[in-house]
Amino acid sequence: DSGVTQTPKHLITATGQRVTLRCSPRSGDLSVYWYQQSLDQGLQFLIQYYNGEERAKGNILERFSAQQFPDLHSELNLSSLELGDSALYFCASSVAGNSNQPQHFGDGTRLSIL
Amino acid sequence: GQQVMQIPQYQHVQEGEDFTTYCNSSTTLSNIQWYKQRPGGHPVFLIQLVKSGEVKKQKRLTFQFGEAKKNSSLHITATQTTDVGTYFCAYNTDKLIFGTGTRLQVFP
């Protein structure tokens, strides 16, 4: 058990819809990272938050947004969903804000777009 | 931008055989991390290498960071079925970038 909690585990929805994925980091970790993993793209970094502030951005689409709340949990919002958004979305956390810290991953949310 | 190639993409071995995966960068890396993802699971941090020429061991796993800090390898001695999974190297700039991974299958 990594200590990182992601909900829901599975999500099935239709094109054009909007969903919110939730992540609670390990106790004491201030940084939260979001990744997308699909079969043909591997593990792609989306965005990082550190203590409530955006720290780094990867290949995150404009239709996607995220935030980190004062209690340090984070949400990833995906809107105007397309079939290609079907993937496994992982959240990870680390103690500090610099990316050379080990990251601890949650079990992921599997998103299926029908 | 920086590219990290990981080879091989797949490796099938008989239990007891050795296994090595390589991570190669076109530019110098400040450090490198290795993760393992079991089938249906999430990536799990294994180790971080920082120094040029560094070698670290974890039981049957040996990790190396090249002298020029442009490549790294993970070697597993005498594989077991529990070693099955995908092994990723990852390097950081202002964010952690994962390599493409090597999927290891071990046949009993």
Interface residues (C-beta under 8 A of the other chain):
Chain A: S2 Y33 Y35 G42 L43 Q44 F45 Q48 A56 K57 G58 F90 A92 N98 S99 N100 P102 Q103 H104 F105 G106 D107 G108
Chain B: S30 N31 Q33 G41 H42 P43 V44 F45 Q48 F88 N92 T93 D94 K95 L96 I97 F98 G99 T100 G101
